[in-house]
């Protein structure tokens, strides 16, 4: 028998990994964490919710009572589909957006990110097409890349995904003999673009997906965070047979519990349960029971109202600062959620500029992180969710200094080199 090759001096197992392991890439946002954690850096990069206003003392007492009164259950294994009382509570949360949900079709997961991974695992063979908005959520693109999907971007504007471009993308992919497995969309307060899909487009998109036989993966972490309390009819309510819906408590409560869910048609639900059991056996009972107690015992709707007002104030600070310091740029005007999408003057490169921005003690996320095909050099995402208003203004002021310098260099030397 021959001796198996043992990789490289840097990694003994380089030659033993599965092919898909070589597709794993570090997120451009995660790569910034060591930088943005420095207290002197104003981070407009990450999407961390502001949880300072949660009733922490009351939650601590609730956690104590949970352990004292139900500790043996909370610290034990649970059902692979999730804890039934929380499934019921989740349908109440969904009803706040007008979704008439059946708790039997709720699968509780370790954050909605796990639900996204499970759906992709179930549907995607290497080379299958996933259609996704242009730009799209960086965490989703990482999953799609890991499963070796062929991601095709579909344009969006200030009214959200453009149905005509979706139809063209479907026709093109099928003309190439490709299999389209699903459309991934964030219709409400989009990450990173900050826009929302209009109601007429939602209806048109659903009809197109029915015509073409394309599943919709609807990711909706921000739907209850409209700054005026507004909600828009989710795609799953328009076509429950065509949609797998992803929800999360990370933005409307707290991300540390790592509890999300998928709401799926029964056949898909059954496969999701088996896949989840194979991955994690069961979601955290402590997390599930804690969130159920929060929804039962606290004014969670009032807490969401408080979040809306706070994030609206930070959005306003961001937009005011952009108008003051960066009039040469353009940006979206979000009506909810965490982000605005900024477009730099032509020829600039947000990825190349990032190191200079960090040197000026401000961080953002380059637009290239939100594309599968190297677009986005002239864009960047700015988050207004975590820093207070005065830090947002200071961060934009620092960013403006960098942009001004880059404009001067552009005039002298031409477009920045792109790799």
C-alpha positions as CSV (number, residue, x, y, z in Angstrom):
1,X,0.0,0.0,0.0
2,X,1.2,3.5,-0.8
3,X,1.7,6.2,1.7
4,X,-1.0,8.9,1.7
5,X,0.3,12.4,1.0
6,X,0.4,14.5,4.1
7,X,-0.4,18.1,2.9
8,X,2.0,20.9,3.5
9,X,4.1,22.1,6.4
10,X,1.4,24.6,7.2
11,X,-1.4,22.1,7.2
12,X,-0.8,18.4,7.4
13,X,-4.3,17.6,6.3
14,X,-4.4,19.9,3.3
15,X,-5.0,17.0,0.9
16,X,-7.6,15.3,3.1
17,X,-10.3,18.0,3.1
18,X,-13.5,17.5,1.2
19,X,-13.7,19.7,-2.0
20,X,-16.3,21.9,-0.4
21,X,-13.9,22.8,2.5
22,X,-11.8,24.6,0.0
23,X,-14.7,26.9,-0.8
24,X,-14.9,28.2,2.8
25,X,-13.9,31.9,2.9
26,X,-13.5,34.2,5.9
27,X,-16.3,36.8,6.0
28,X,-15.0,40.3,5.3
29,X,-17.1,41.5,8.2
30,X,-15.7,38.9,10.7
31,X,-12.2,39.8,9.5
32,X,-12.9,43.3,10.8
33,X,-13.8,42.3,14.3
34,X,-10.3,42.5,15.7
35,X,-10.0,46.1,14.4
36,X,-13.5,47.4,15.3
37,X,-13.2,46.0,18.8
38,X,-10.6,48.7,19.5
39,X,-12.3,51.4,21.6
40,X,-10.8,54.2,19.6
41,X,-12.3,53.0,16.3
42,X,-15.8,54.1,15.4
43,X,-17.3,51.0,13.8
44,X,-20.0,51.6,11.1
45,X,-19.3,48.0,9.9
46,X,-21.1,45.4,11.9
47,X,-24.7,44.6,12.4
48,X,-24.8,44.2,16.1
49,X,-28.1,45.3,17.7
50,X,-28.1,47.7,20.5
51,X,-29.3,45.7,23.5
52,X,-28.4,48.3,26.2
53,X,-32.1,49.1,26.8
54,X,-33.2,45.6,27.6
55,X,-34.5,45.0,31.1
56,X,-31.4,43.2,32.2
57,X,-32.2,43.0,35.9
58,X,-35.6,41.6,35.2
59,X,-34.2,39.1,32.7
60,X,-31.6,38.0,35.2
61,X,-34.3,37.3,37.8
62,X,-36.3,35.4,35.2
63,X,-33.2,33.3,34.3
64,X,-32.8,32.6,38.0
65,X,-36.4,31.4,38.4
66,X,-36.1,29.4,35.2
67,X,-33.2,27.4,36.6
68,X,-34.7,27.1,40.1
69,X,-38.1,25.9,38.9
70,X,-37.4,24.2,35.5
71,X,-33.7,23.7,35.5
72,X,-33.7,19.9,34.9
73,X,-35.9,20.5,31.7
74,X,-33.9,23.6,30.6
75,X,-30.6,21.8,30.8
76,X,-31.7,18.6,29.1
77,X,-32.0,17.6,25.4
78,X,-35.2,18.7,23.6
79,X,-37.1,17.9,20.4
80,X,-35.3,18.2,17.1
81,X,-38.1,20.4,15.8
82,X,-38.1,22.7,18.9
83,X,-40.0,23.2,22.1
84,X,-43.8,23.3,21.5
85,X,-44.6,26.3,23.7
86,X,-42.0,28.4,21.9
87,X,-43.3,27.3,18.5
88,X,-46.7,28.7,19.6
89,X,-45.1,31.9,20.8
90,X,-43.3,32.2,17.4
91,X,-46.6,32.2,15.6
92,X,-47.7,35.1,17.7
93,X,-44.6,37.0,16.7
94,X,-45.3,36.2,13.1
95,X,-48.9,37.3,13.4
96,X,-47.6,40.8,14.3
97,X,-46.6,41.0,10.6
98,X,-49.8,39.6,9.3
99,X,-48.7,35.9,8.9
100,X,-51.4,33.3,9.8
101,X,-48.9,30.6,10.9
102,X,-49.4,27.0,12.0
103,X,-47.0,26.1,14.9
104,X,-46.6,22.6,13.5
105,X,-44.7,24.1,10.5
106,X,-42.2,26.0,12.7
107,X,-38.7,24.4,13.0
108,X,-36.6,26.1,15.7
109,X,-32.9,26.5,14.8
110,X,-29.6,27.8,16.2
111,X,-30.2,31.3,14.8
112,X,-31.7,31.8,11.4
113,X,-28.2,31.3,10.0
114,X,-28.5,27.6,10.7
115,X,-31.9,27.5,9.0
116,X,-30.3,29.1,6.0
117,X,-27.5,26.5,6.0
118,X,-30.0,23.6,6.4
119,X,-32.2,24.8,3.5
120,X,-29.1,25.1,1.3
121,X,-27.9,21.7,2.3
122,X,-31.2,20.1,1.4
123,X,-31.6,21.8,-2.0
124,X,-28.2,22.5,-3.5
125,X,-25.9,20.2,-5.5
126,X,-22.6,21.7,-6.7
127,X,-23.4,24.0,-9.7
128,X,-27.1,24.5,-8.9
129,X,-28.2,28.1,-9.3
130,X,-29.4,30.3,-6.5
131,X,-30.8,33.7,-7.5
132,X,-30.0,36.5,-5.0
133,X,-30.5,40.2,-4.9
134,X,-27.7,42.5,-6.1
135,X,-26.3,43.1,-3.4
136,X,-27.1,40.3,-1.0
137,X,-26.4,39.3,2.7
138,X,-22.8,38.3,3.2
139,X,-23.7,35.5,5.6
140,X,-25.9,33.9,3.0
141,X,-23.2,34.2,0.3
142,X,-20.8,32.4,2.5
143,X,-23.2,29.5,2.9
144,X,-23.9,29.4,-0.8
145,X,-20.2,29.4,-1.6
146,X,-19.6,26.5,0.8
147,X,-22.1,24.4,-1.0
148,X,-20.7,25.3,-4.3
149,X,-23.8,27.0,-5.7
150,X,-23.8,29.1,-8.8
151,X,-25.0,32.5,-7.4
152,X,-26.7,34.7,-10.0
153,X,-27.5,38.3,-8.8
154,X,-30.8,40.0,-9.6
155,X,-30.9,43.8,-9.6
156,X,-32.8,45.8,-7.1
157,X,-33.6,49.5,-6.7
158,X,-35.4,51.6,-4.2
159,X,-38.5,49.5,-4.6
160,X,-36.6,46.2,-3.9
161,X,-36.0,43.3,-6.3
162,X,-36.9,44.0,-9.9
163,X,-39.3,41.3,-11.1
164,X,-38.3,41.8,-14.8
165,X,-34.7,41.1,-14.0
166,X,-35.7,38.0,-12.0
167,X,-37.5,36.7,-15.0
168,X,-34.6,37.4,-17.3
169,X,-32.2,35.6,-14.9
170,X,-34.4,32.6,-14.8
171,X,-34.7,32.4,-18.6
172,X,-30.9,32.9,-19.0
173,X,-30.0,30.2,-16.5
174,X,-32.5,27.7,-17.9
175,X,-31.3,28.5,-21.4
176,X,-27.8,27.4,-20.2
177,X,-29.3,24.1,-19.0
178,X,-28.9,25.1,-15.3
179,X,-31.1,24.1,-12.5
180,X,-32.5,27.0,-10.4
181,X,-33.2,25.8,-6.9
182,X,-34.4,28.9,-5.2
183,X,-34.5,32.7,-4.9
184,X,-33.0,34.1,-1.8
185,X,-34.5,37.5,-0.8
186,X,-34.6,39.9,2.1
187,X,-37.7,41.9,1.2
188,X,-37.9,44.1,4.4
189,X,-35.3,46.7,5.2
190,X,-32.7,44.9,3.2
191,X,-29.2,43.9,4.4
192,X,-27.1,45.6,3.0
193,X,-29.2,47.9,0.7
194,X,-31.6,49.3,3.3
195,X,-34.6,49.2,0.9
196,X,-37.9,47.3,1.0
197,X,-39.8,45.5,-1.8
198,X,-43.0,47.2,-2.7
199,X,-46.3,45.4,-2.3
200,X,-47.0,45.3,-6.1
201,X,-43.6,43.8,-6.7
202,X,-44.1,41.2,-4.0
203,X,-47.3,40.0,-5.7
204,X,-45.7,40.0,-9.2
205,X,-42.6,38.1,-7.9
206,X,-44.8,35.4,-6.3
207,X,-46.7,34.9,-9.5
208,X,-43.4,34.7,-11.5
209,X,-42.1,32.1,-9.0
210,X,-45.2,30.1,-9.4
211,X,-45.0,30.3,-13.2
212,X,-41.4,29.2,-13.2
213,X,-41.6,26.7,-10.3
214,X,-38.9,28.5,-8.2
215,X,-38.9,28.2,-4.4
216,X,-38.5,31.4,-2.4
217,X,-36.3,31.6,0.6
218,X,-37.6,34.7,2.5
219,X,-35.2,36.0,5.1
220,X,-36.9,38.4,7.5
221,X,-34.9,39.4,10.5
222,X,-35.8,43.1,10.3
223,X,-39.5,43.0,9.4
224,X,-40.8,44.4,12.8
225,X,-38.3,47.2,12.9
226,X,-40.0,49.7,10.6
227,X,-39.3,53.1,12.0
228,X,-42.9,54.2,11.8
229,X,-44.2,50.8,13.1
230,X,-45.1,49.8,9.5
231,X,-45.1,46.2,8.4
232,X,-45.5,44.8,4.8
233,X,-47.2,41.6,3.9
234,X,-44.6,38.9,3.8
235,X,-44.2,36.7,0.8
236,X,-45.0,33.6,2.9
237,X,-48.5,35.0,3.5
238,X,-49.0,35.5,-0.2
239,X,-47.8,32.0,-1.1
240,X,-47.2,29.7,1.8
241,X,-46.7,26.7,-0.6
242,X,-43.8,28.5,-2.4
243,X,-41.9,30.0,0.5
244,X,-39.5,28.9,3.2
245,X,-39.5,31.7,5.7
246,X,-36.6,32.5,8.1
247,X,-37.1,34.4,11.3
248,X,-34.8,35.4,14.1
249,X,-34.9,36.8,17.7
250,X,-31.4,38.3,17.2
251,X,-32.6,41.7,16.1
252,X,-35.9,42.0,18.0
253,X,-34.6,40.6,21.3
254,X,-31.0,39.6,21.6
255,X,-28.6,37.6,19.5
256,X,-26.8,35.8,22.3
257,X,-29.5,33.2,22.7
258,X,-28.9,32.0,19.1
259,X,-32.5,31.1,18.5
260,X,-34.1,31.5,15.1
261,X,-36.6,29.5,13.1
262,X,-37.7,28.3,9.7
263,X,-41.4,28.2,8.7
264,X,-41.8,25.7,5.8
265,X,-44.4,23.7,3.9
266,X,-44.9,20.3,5.6
267,X,-42.7,18.2,3.3
268,X,-39.8,20.7,3.5
269,X,-40.4,21.0,7.3
270,X,-39.9,17.2,7.8
271,X,-36.6,17.2,6.0
272,X,-35.5,20.3,7.9
273,X,-36.2,18.5,11.2
274,X,-34.1,15.5,10.2
275,X,-31.3,17.7,8.9
276,X,-31.3,19.7,12.1
277,X,-31.2,16.6,14.3
278,X,-28.2,15.3,12.3
279,X,-26.4,18.6,12.8
280,X,-27.2,19.6,16.4
281,X,-29.6,16.9,17.9
282,X,-31.8,19.7,19.3
283,X,-31.7,23.5,19.7
284,X,-30.8,24.8,23.1
285,X,-33.6,24.3,25.6
286,X,-32.2,27.0,27.9
287,X,-32.4,29.5,25.0
288,X,-35.8,28.4,23.9
289,X,-37.3,28.5,27.4
290,X,-35.7,31.9,28.2
291,X,-37.1,33.4,25.0
292,X,-40.6,31.9,25.7
293,X,-40.5,33.3,29.2
294,X,-39.5,36.7,27.8
295,X,-42.4,36.7,25.3
296,X,-44.8,35.5,28.0
297,X,-43.8,37.8,30.8
298,X,-42.5,41.0,29.2
299,X,-44.0,43.6,27.0
300,X,-42.0,42.5,23.9
301,X,-44.1,44.6,21.6
302,X,-43.3,47.7,23.7
303,X,-39.6,46.7,23.6
304,X,-39.8,46.6,19.8
305,X,-41.4,50.0,19.7
306,X,-38.5,51.3,21.8
307,X,-36.1,49.7,19.4
308,X,-37.8,51.4,16.5
309,X,-37.6,54.8,18.0
310,X,-34.0,54.4,19.0
311,X,-32.9,53.0,15.6
312,X,-34.8,55.8,13.8
313,X,-32.9,58.4,15.8
314,X,-29.6,56.7,14.8
315,X,-30.7,56.5,11.2
316,X,-31.5,60.2,11.2
317,X,-28.0,61.0,12.7
318,X,-26.5,58.9,9.9
319,X,-28.4,60.6,7.1
320,X,-27.7,64.1,8.5
321,X,-24.0,63.3,8.8
322,X,-23.9,62.0,5.3
323,X,-25.6,65.1,3.9
324,X,-23.2,67.3,5.9
325,X,-19.9,65.6,5.2
326,X,-20.3,63.4,2.1
327,X,-22.4,65.3,-0.4
328,X,-20.4,63.9,-3.3
329,X,-21.8,60.4,-2.5
330,X,-25.2,58.9,-2.8
331,X,-27.0,56.6,-0.4
332,X,-30.3,54.8,0.3
333,X,-32.8,56.1,2.8
334,X,-33.9,53.2,4.9
335,X,-37.3,53.2,6.5
336,X,-36.4,50.5,9.0
337,X,-33.6,48.0,9.9
338,X,-29.9,48.7,10.4
339,X,-28.2,49.8,7.2
340,X,-27.7,52.3,4.5
341,X,-25.9,51.5,1.2
342,X,-23.5,54.2,0.1
343,X,-22.2,54.8,-3.5
344,X,-18.8,56.4,-3.8
345,X,-17.7,58.7,-6.7
346,X,-17.0,56.8,-9.9
347,X,-13.6,55.1,-10.0
348,X,-13.2,54.7,-6.2
349,X,-12.6,51.3,-4.5
350,X,-14.1,50.8,-1.1
351,X,-12.1,47.6,-0.5
352,X,-8.8,49.3,-1.3
353,X,-9.8,52.3,0.8
354,X,-10.6,50.4,3.9
355,X,-7.1,50.2,5.3
356,X,-6.8,54.0,5.0
357,X,-10.2,54.4,6.8
358,X,-9.0,52.2,9.7
359,X,-5.9,54.3,10.0
360,X,-8.4,57.2,10.5
361,X,-10.1,55.2,13.2
362,X,-13.4,54.4,11.3
363,X,-14.5,51.1,9.9
364,X,-17.2,50.1,7.3
365,X,-17.9,47.1,5.2
366,X,-16.8,47.2,1.6
367,X,-19.4,46.6,-1.0
368,X,-17.5,43.6,-2.5
369,X,-18.5,41.5,0.6
370,X,-22.1,41.5,-0.6
371,X,-21.5,40.0,-4.1
372,X,-20.6,36.6,-5.4
373,X,-19.1,38.1,-8.6
374,X,-16.6,40.9,-7.5
375,X,-19.1,43.7,-7.9
376,X,-19.5,46.5,-5.3
377,X,-16.1,48.2,-5.5
378,X,-17.8,51.7,-5.5
379,X,-20.2,50.8,-2.7
380,X,-20.0,50.3,1.0
381,X,-22.4,49.4,3.8
382,X,-22.8,51.7,6.8
383,X,-24.5,50.4,9.9
384,X,-26.2,52.8,12.3
385,X,-27.6,50.2,14.7
386,X,-24.9,50.0,17.4
387,X,-23.0,53.3,17.9
388,X,-24.9,56.2,19.5
389,X,-25.7,59.3,17.4
390,X,-22.7,61.3,18.3
391,X,-20.3,58.5,17.4
392,X,-22.2,58.0,14.1
393,X,-21.6,61.6,13.2
394,X,-17.9,61.4,14.2
395,X,-17.5,58.2,12.2
396,X,-19.0,59.8,9.1
397,X,-16.8,62.8,9.6
398,X,-13.7,60.6,9.7
399,X,-14.9,58.7,6.7
400,X,-15.4,61.9,4.8
401,X,-11.7,62.8,5.4
402,X,-10.7,59.5,3.8
403,X,-13.0,60.0,0.8
404,X,-11.7,63.5,0.2
405,X,-8.2,62.2,0.1
406,X,-9.1,59.4,-2.2
407,X,-10.8,61.8,-4.6
408,X,-7.6,63.8,-4.7
409,X,-5.6,60.7,-5.4
410,X,-8.1,59.7,-8.1
411,X,-7.7,63.1,-9.8
412,X,-3.9,62.7,-9.8
413,X,-3.5,59.0,-10.6
414,X,-6.8,57.7,-12.0
415,X,-8.9,54.7,-10.8
416,X,-7.6,52.6,-8.0
417,X,-6.2,49.2,-8.9
418,X,-8.6,46.3,-8.3
419,X,-7.6,42.7,-7.7
